[in-house]
Amino acid sequence: MAGVDRLDMLPDVLLSMIVSSLPFKEAVRTSILSKRWVRIWQATKNIELEEVFFVGREPADQQTRDARRRGFIEFCMNFLRLYQEPTVRKFSLSLSNPRGDGNGGFVDECIRFAVYRNVEDLELDFSNSAWIEDDDDGVQPESMFDLPPIVYGHENLRSLKLYACGFRPAEFENLNALRHLSLGWLEVGIGEIRYFLKKCPLLESLNLKRCWNATHFEIWGNKDNLRLRRLAIEQCKFLNDWISVEAPNLTYFRYSGSVGSFRMDVNRCFEEADLSFEIDDEDDHSEIANLLYILLDSLYSAKVLSVCSSLLQVIPNGEEPIQMQAPLNVQHLTFSTSIHPNEFYGIAFLLNSCPHLSTLTLMLGEGNVLQEYEPPFALDITRFWETNMTIMTCLSKSLEIVDARGFTGTPNEITFLAYLIHYGRRLRGVFVAVDSDDGFENTQIYTRKAQILNNIKPASRNLQVHIY
């Protein structure tokens, strides 16, 4: 209680600033501290009203869900009625299918509340958790809630997120202060995307999630008329898998979805790429490998690169099975991987292609293993890491940190980490986080297996192995 007592010595205005920096759910929890804190948390500038807080994510019968939903709306109405602050920094409302349940008036009132308080960051998420994650057939555009006119005239808006919320692109003309735009579960054409970039000259980040019906994705500009720095495209369905980006200020690119033809024209300021692809056994892996090679080559200046298991399995099947002809500038490389034999050649390919690599992160247990896999060339897969033909440049000159997360002690995990320890001449730390989701007994087993790594003769005198 001493910590609470010291906080009670602070003035309300300072405590309100502290609470406003917390997630809304955590801010509400401060109300148990004292009656004074009930008043303080209700003055937060960061308001996040999410249906899932009341309804939950676990399955429940319709009567229970409807009762919880009514409880959520009642809580929101009471909160808005009691709120007395003149301004709000962020307002987020998450409510599935508001029009279908006759709650359109409630949503309108929430939006008016936010705009009248000069909100800078507005998030409206009306997507349905029941929609299948890899299919948008459940989306019914005609039942979407439409963004009310009051938002289009709010010139102070800096950030806008619209999920399953209809809008009129022509009305964005007044939102010229907008810097961040996220659209999800919507039909968005390529013309509308270009219009946003033209009418919102200060736009720095654009996120598209599960949008559909654009013929393709294409943006271009110069340093002065296109300020876009961050671009994310997640599981969008384009009529043609063609993505062209000419953005000289771009520093971050995230993509997840099918493999298509990528044309990425970025400058040396580009810093990070996060790539995740859906590749099936029926796909032409050689053709896909060449497309992925072109994409990686165009993103050569990235210092941080994250790739999925599918890329690791496919990339060596192209015209260049060993490494990129021109080295990548990557210093921090992340693999989503099971350290499956199908991934061995791709792991070696990227390690060979990153001579400046200093940090390697392994997100273990993640990825879909292709069943119709063919290695690019023959090697004894059981001794792949023991008899690797050459020592990668990064192992002898630059790799300092290996961070393995979700370790379960499979033979392939142990063998690969042992390889890195035995040949990593500059290694300072190998951090092994054992998987703690399988129960206490399994966690103990994984920990004992991780101890094997302490018996590997290291190439670096400064190496420390940390198991946690």
N, C-alpha and C positions, 0 to 999 in steps of 0.2 A: 504493500500500500504506500510505501514511501515514495515510489515513483509517481503514483497518482496524486499524492499530497503536493509534490513539487509542481506538477502540472497545474494544480488548482491555484497556485500562486500566480500563474500567468493571466494576463487580461483576456477577456472574451474575444477581442478582435484577433489576437495572436492564436488562440485555440481554434478559432474558426478557420484561420489559414491552414493550420495543421490538419484539421478534419477534412478540409477541401482537397488536400493532397492525397487522401485515402480513397480506395475504391468505395463506392457508395455503400455496399453491403457491410464493409468494415466500419464505416462512419456510423451506420445505424447501431452497430454493436456497442459503440461507446456510450450509448444511452443507459447502460446498466451501471455505469460508474457512479452516477449521482443525478439528482434532479437538475443540477446545473448543466450537465452534459446533454440532457434531453433537449434543452434549449439550444445548445451549441451545435449539435449535429444537424439540427433542422435548419441551420444557416449555411450548410455546405454549398459551395459554388459548383460542385460536381454531382449532378443528379443522374442516377442510372436506375430507371424503373424497368425491371425485367420480369416478365411473367414466370420464367423458370424458377425464380426465387420462391414462388408460392406453389406453383403447380408441380415442380420437380421434373426430373428426366425419367424417373422410373415409371413403368406402365401402371395405369390406374383405370378403374371403370369410369365411364363417361359422367356419371352423377358426381363422383368425387372430384373429377377434373373441373367440372362446371362450378362446383362449390368453391374450390380453391381459386378459380379464375375470378369469380365474383369477389372473393376476399382480396385478391390482388388489386382489382379496380377500386374497391372501397378504400384500401390503404392509400392508393395513389391520389384519389380525390381528397381525402383528409389531409394528406401531406401538402398538396398544392394549395388547399384552402388556408392552412396555417402558415405557409411560407411567407416571410415578410421582407426578405432581402430584395433590393431594387434590381440587382443584376445576377445573371447566371453565366458561368463560363462554359459549362458543358451540360447538355440535356440529351439523355438517351432513353428511348422508349422501345421496348421489345414486346410485341403482342401479336400472336399469330391470328391471321384472318379476322381483323377487326370489323370489316364491313359485313362479313358473313354472319357474325353474331350480334349485329346491330349496335356495335360499340363505336361507330364512326363519330358520333357526337363527343364521346369521351376523348377520342384521339384528337379531334379538332381543338378541344379545350386545352389539352396538353401542349399542342403546338403553339397555340396563342399565348399560353403561359410563358413558354420559352422565348418566343419572338418579342413579346412585350418587355421582357427582361434583358433584351439585347444579347441573346445567346451568341456565342462565337462558334461553338462546336455542336452541331445538331445531328443525332443519329436516330433513324427510324427504321426498325427492323420488323417487318410484318410477315416474314417467311415462316413456314410451318415446319416444326421439328419432325413431323411425320413424313415430309417429303423425302424420298429416297435420295441418298447423297450422290449417287452416280447416275441419276435420272431426273430430268425436269418435267416428265410427263404429268406429274401431279400438280404442276403450277397452272392456275386458271387465271390468265391475265384479266379477263372481264370482271373478276371479283376482287381485284386489287384495290387498295385504298389509294386515292389520288392525292398528290401533294397539294395542299390548299394554297390559294393565291398569295396569302399573307407572307409565305416564305420567299417567294420570288422577289418581293420588294424589300427584303431584309439585307441591306447593303453591307452590314457589318459581319456577315457570315464568313468565317474563315475555313470551316471544315464541314462537309456534308456527306452523310452516309444514308443511302436509300436501298433497302432490301425489300423486294416485292412491294414497292411503292411507286405507282405510276407518276410520271412527270411530263411536262411540256418543254422540250429543249429550247424552243424559241424564247421562253420566259427567263432563261438563264442570263440574259443580256445585262440585267442589273446586278448580278452576283459577281462583279468584277474584282472583289476582294478575296474570292475563294482561292484557297491554297491547296486544299486536300479534298478529293472527291472519290467516294467508294460507291459502286453500283453492284447490286447482286440480285439474282433471280428475276431478271428483266430482259425484255427484248430490246436490244440496243444496236442500231445500225452504225456502219462505219461513218456515215455522214454526221450522225449525232456526236460521235466521238470527236471528229474534227471540229465540230461546232463548239463543243465545250472548250477545246484547246484555244480556239480563236477568241471566244467571248470571255474567257476567264484567263487573262494574260499572266496572272500571278500564280497559276496552278503549278504546284511543285510535285504532287503525288497523285497518281491515278490507279485505282484498284478496281478490277472487274472480276466478279465471282459468279460463276454459273449463269452468265448471260448467253443469249443465243440469237441466231438469225443474221448476224453480220456476215457479209460476203467474205471478208477477211479482216485483218487488222493492219492498219498502215498509218503511221504518223511521221511527220518530218518538220524540220524547222532549223533555224540557226540560233546562235547563242542569245540573240537579242529578242526574238519573237517566240521562242519556246523555252520556258524555264524549267520544264519537267525534269525532276531529279530522281523520282522513284516511280517504277511501273511494276504492277503485279497483275498477272492474268491467270486466274485459277479456274480450271474446269469449264472453260467457255466453249461453246459449240459454234464454230465458224463454218460457213457453207464450203469454203475452200481453206485448207490448212496452209495459209500463207501469212506470215507475220513479218512486217517490215517496219523497222524503227530507226529513224535518223534523228537522234536527240543528243546534241553535243554537250548538254549539261547533265545527262543521266549518270547517276552514281550507283543505282541499285535496280536489279531486275529479277523478279521472281516469276517463274512459269511452272504450271502444272497442267497436264492434259496430254493430248495426242501429239505425236511427232509430225511436224510439217516442215515446210521450207521457211527457214529463218534468214532474214537479212538484217543484221544488227550493225549499225554504223555509230559507234560510240568513241569518245575521246579518251585520253589518258586519265582523265578525272574519274573514270568509271572504277568502282571499288568492289562491288559484291554481286554475285549471281547465285540464285537458288533454283535448281532445275530438277523437276520430277516429271517423269513421263509414263504414260500408259502404253505398254508394248505387249502384244499378244504373240503366241506361238505361231499364228498363221501369217504374221507380218513378214515382209522381206527384210531380214536383219542386216544384210549387207547394204541395202539401200538406206535403211534407217541409220546405220553406223556412219555412212558418209555424210548424211544430213547433220548428225550430231557433231561430227568432226568440224564441219563448216561453222556450226554455231559456237563451239568452244574456241575455234581459231579467231572468230570475230570478237570474242570476249576476253582476249588474251591479257588485257591490262588489269583484269580483276585481281585484287589482292585476297579476296575471300570467295571461296567456291564451295557450294554444297550440291551433291549429286545423289541420285537415287540408285537403288539396286539394279533397275532395268538398264540404266545407262552403263553401269559397270559390266553387265552381261553382254551387251551388244556392241559397245564402242570398238573392241578390237577386231570385229568382223568386217571392217571396212578395208580400204586400200592401204591404210597404215596400221598394222596390228601391234606395233611395239610402243610407239610414242608419237606425239605431235612433232611435225617437222620443225616448227618454230616453238620454242619453249613457252609455257605459260608463266605469268608473273605471280602466280598464286603463292601466298605465304601461309594462309590458313585454309586447309582442305577438310571437308566433312563428308564422310560416307554414311549413307543409310544402308546397312549391310548385315547379312547373316554370316559373313565370311564363308559363303558357300563356294564349292569348287567352281561353279559357273561364274563367279565373280572374280576369281583369282587373276585372270588375264587382264581384266579391266582395272583392277586395283594396281597391278604392276604398270599398266599403261599410263595411268594418271600420276603415279609416283615418279615414273621416268620422265613425265612431261612437266614436272614442277621442281626444277632444280633449286629454287629459292625457298622451298617449303620449310616453315619453322614450327607449325602446329598442325597435328593430325587428330581429328575428332572422329570417333567411331560410334555411331548410333546403332548398337548391336540389336539383332533380332527384327530389324525392319526390312521389308522388301518382299516382292513376289518372285519366286524362283520360276524361270521359264522351263517348261518340260521338254520342248523340242530344241535343246541347246546343242550347238556344235562348236567345239573349240576352234580358234583361228589357226592353230598349228599344234602338233603333237608334243606333249611333255608328260612325264610321269606325274600325274596330278597328286598322287599320294606323297610325293617328295618335292612338290612345287617350290616351297619356300626354303627347303633345305638345300636344294641344288640350283637355286636361281643363278642364271648364267652370268649376270653382272650385278655389281652393287650399285644401286641408284645413287645419283649425284647427291640428292637431298639427304640420304642416310650418312654419307661421308662428310658433308659440308655444312648442312643447314638445319636439319630437323632437331628441335630441342624439346618439344612437348608432345606426348601422346596421351589423349584423353579418351578412354574406352568406357562407354556407358551402357548398362544393361548386360553386363558380363554374366554368363551362366557356366563358363568352364568347358565349352565344347572343345574337342580336340583341335578343330580348325582355329578357334579363337586363341587357344594357348600357343599353337604352332606359329601363327602370324605374329602375335605379340612377342614371342621368343625371338623370332627373326629380327624384328625391329630393335629389340634390346641388344641382341648379339652383334648387329652390324651398325647400329646408330652411334657413330663416334662423337656426335655433339649433344646427345640426349642428356637432359638435366632431370626430367621428370616423366614418369609413366604413371598416370592416374587411372585406377581401375575401380569403377563403381559397379558393384555386383547388383544383380536384379533383386529387388526387395519385394516384388509383387507376387511371388509364389509361396509365401508363407515363411515362417521363421526357420523351420528345418532346412528347406531348400536354400535359403539365404546362407545358412551356415555351411552347407555343402559347397556352394559357389565360392564362398570366402576361402575355404580350405584349398580349393582348386586354384584360386588366384595366387595363393602362397607359393605355388610351383614356380612362378615367375621370379621369385627371389633367388632361386637356385640357378638361373641362367647366367652364364658368364657375360657381363656387359662389355661393350667396346668402349664405353665412356667411363672414366673414373669418377665423374661427378654425378652419375645417375642415382636417383632415388625412386623406388617404386612405392606408390601410395595406394593402399587398398581400403576402400570405405563403402 
